[in-house]
């Protein structure tokens, strides 16, 4: 384990009782296009091993169970990893409790290494050497994160964006993010690491379905909101009550178009 790596996650609410289950239920799933895209980029039809670093509840790990011979999720949070193990029944998927800086996996073992919604927590100068160590020559690293949501219903979605903006304002006002370091994800750290001979940035989208309950649940799946509420900010102040009212009009599931930023590095 790595105390420096774990502390920001714990302070952001990811270790709270019940948080992992809520996170896994409401967060967007990985874009299925990656399952088609990444293996050919690594020169294989079916990866022998996919390693998912900072795997959380295993959402981004178990999606590979039918597309790879073996899948390993690396997660240092006991709470998140415990949920991942309970939520996964595929025999070719397993989880290890380790830092993404020191996975304990063999050299050059992986065809693919992924990091979903997690690279921002990792120090580039520490994580990329480890990713380079476990990737085989010609293997591919992929980091991705969702950044946009579009639904057919304008008002609930508008209130969701208002809440996100208000949440950032209030956290800054209260100093809740002081000392919590996140590294902005871009292609630059991949290129500067010296690990990858080619780096690309892409945009993908996926389509899921969600109702008002899921929209509110998505907002509360952000540790930054739950810890803000724990700090004494009210639902009215942050706009959660307005989101709940607007989301109540989204009674039936509707299509959600979810945009993703994707960064790919070829070793």
Secondary structure as the mmCIF struct_conf table of DSSP 4:
data_model
#
loop_
_struct_conf.conf_type_id
_struct_conf.id
_struct_conf.beg_label_comp_id
_struct_conf.beg_label_asym_id
_struct_conf.beg_label_seq_id
_struct_conf.end_label_comp_id
_struct_conf.end_label_asym_id
_struct_conf.end_label_seq_id
HELX_RH_AL_P HELX_RH_AL_P1 UNK A 3 UNK A 11
TURN_TY1_P TURN_TY1_P1 UNK A 12 UNK A 15
BEND BEND1 UNK A 16 UNK A 16
TURN_TY1_P TURN_TY1_P2 UNK A 17 UNK A 18
HELX_RH_AL_P HELX_RH_AL_P2 UNK A 19 UNK A 26
BEND BEND2 UNK A 27 UNK A 27
HELX_LH_PP_P HELX_LH_PP_P1 UNK A 28 UNK A 31
TURN_TY1_P TURN_TY1_P3 UNK A 32 UNK A 32
HELX_RH_AL_P HELX_RH_AL_P3 UNK A 33 UNK A 41
TURN_TY1_P TURN_TY1_P4 UNK A 42 UNK A 43
BEND BEND3 UNK A 45 UNK A 46
STRN STRN1 UNK A 47 UNK A 53
TURN_TY1_P TURN_TY1_P5 UNK A 54 UNK A 54
TURN_TY1_P TURN_TY1_P6 UNK A 56 UNK A 58
HELX_RH_AL_P HELX_RH_AL_P4 UNK A 59 UNK A 62
TURN_TY1_P TURN_TY1_P7 UNK A 63 UNK A 67
STRN STRN2 UNK A 68 UNK A 74
HELX_RH_AL_P HELX_RH_AL_P5 UNK A 78 UNK A 87
TURN_TY1_P TURN_TY1_P8 UNK A 91 UNK A 92
STRN STRN3 UNK A 93 UNK A 96
STRN STRN4 UNK A 99 UNK A 99
TURN_TY1_P TURN_TY1_P9 UNK A 100 UNK A 101
STRN STRN5 UNK A 102 UNK A 102
HELX_LH_PP_P HELX_LH_PP_P2 UNK A 105 UNK A 106
TURN_TY1_P TURN_TY1_P10 UNK A 107 UNK A 108
STRN STRN6 UNK A 110 UNK A 116
BEND BEND4 UNK A 117 UNK A 117
HELX_RH_3T_P HELX_RH_3T_P1 UNK A 119 UNK A 121
BEND BEND5 UNK A 122 UNK A 122
HELX_RH_AL_P HELX_RH_AL_P6 UNK A 124 UNK A 134
STRN STRN7 UNK A 135 UNK A 151
BEND BEND6 UNK A 152 UNK A 152
HELX_RH_AL_P HELX_RH_AL_P7 UNK A 154 UNK A 174
TURN_TY1_P TURN_TY1_P11 UNK A 175 UNK A 179
HELX_LH_PP_P HELX_LH_PP_P3 UNK A 183 UNK A 185
HELX_RH_AL_P HELX_RH_AL_P8 UNK A 187 UNK A 192
TURN_TY1_P TURN_TY1_P12 UNK A 193 UNK A 193
BEND BEND7 UNK A 194 UNK A 194
BEND BEND8 UNK A 197 UNK A 197
STRN STRN8 UNK A 198 UNK A 210
HELX_RH_AL_P HELX_RH_AL_P9 UNK A 212 UNK A 220
TURN_TY1_P TURN_TY1_P13 UNK A 221 UNK A 221
BEND BEND9 UNK A 222 UNK A 222
HELX_RH_AL_P HELX_RH_AL_P10 UNK A 223 UNK A 230
TURN_TY1_P TURN_TY1_P14 UNK A 231 UNK A 232
HELX_RH_AL_P HELX_RH_AL_P11 UNK A 235 UNK A 238
TURN_TY1_P TURN_TY1_P15 UNK A 239 UNK A 239
HELX_RH_AL_P HELX_RH_AL_P12 UNK A 240 UNK A 247
TURN_TY1_P TURN_TY1_P16 UNK A 248 UNK A 249
BEND BEND10 UNK A 252 UNK A 252
STRN STRN9 UNK A 254 UNK A 266
#
